Amino acid sequence: MRYGYLKIEVNMIQPNEIKPHMPVVCSNGGQFAVVDHVEGTDSIKLARDDKGQHHLIPLGWVTKVDTAVHVDRPGDQAMREWVATA
């Protein structure tokens, strides 16, 4: 009997790839935020917005990191779903 194997490629984002001041780019290709720093093991804290507020997004949204942090959703959706910090 022969068994077939399915090769699954997992894109593991390493938090140390994400640096302060990197642009955060949505799935539509537009920048909607800037990285402040990686918070803990599973979140990115974004630089303050125009109102002086920080927001957090999960590392799970990140699809790739190059000169920017790319996320898996449109910017307007990301901004609806991010978490404001105290």
Secondary structure, DSSP 4 states (H G I P E B T S, - for coil): -----------PPPGGG--TT-EEE-TTS-EEEEEEEEETTTEEEEPP-TTS--EEEEGGGEEEESSSEEESS-HHHHHHHSEE--
